[in-house]
């Protein structure tokens, strides 16, 4: 799993641009980076298509969704 700072993550994502709806590497990097964060075990990670990801979490008893 990746443990990148926000600046490193931005550089990693922009190093190899991908065409729209073909962001397979970008999706993989984002999921890996979020899984490396503290508390990520409580996240629900959902994907409907190969290039989308939705993170769902609960904060103070209320659900939140992060795209």
C-alpha angles and dihedrals in degrees: 000000000000122000102190130158115241090258092049090048091052091050092047092050094048096043093081110025117206130205120257113282089011098081095127096141091043091054092048092050093048094050092046092048093049092047088055092059120101111263094021091128088078092057123103108217116201130183125180097174132025092257103042132079134181124192118203123192140163123234120183090345095305121109120236130189123211119193 
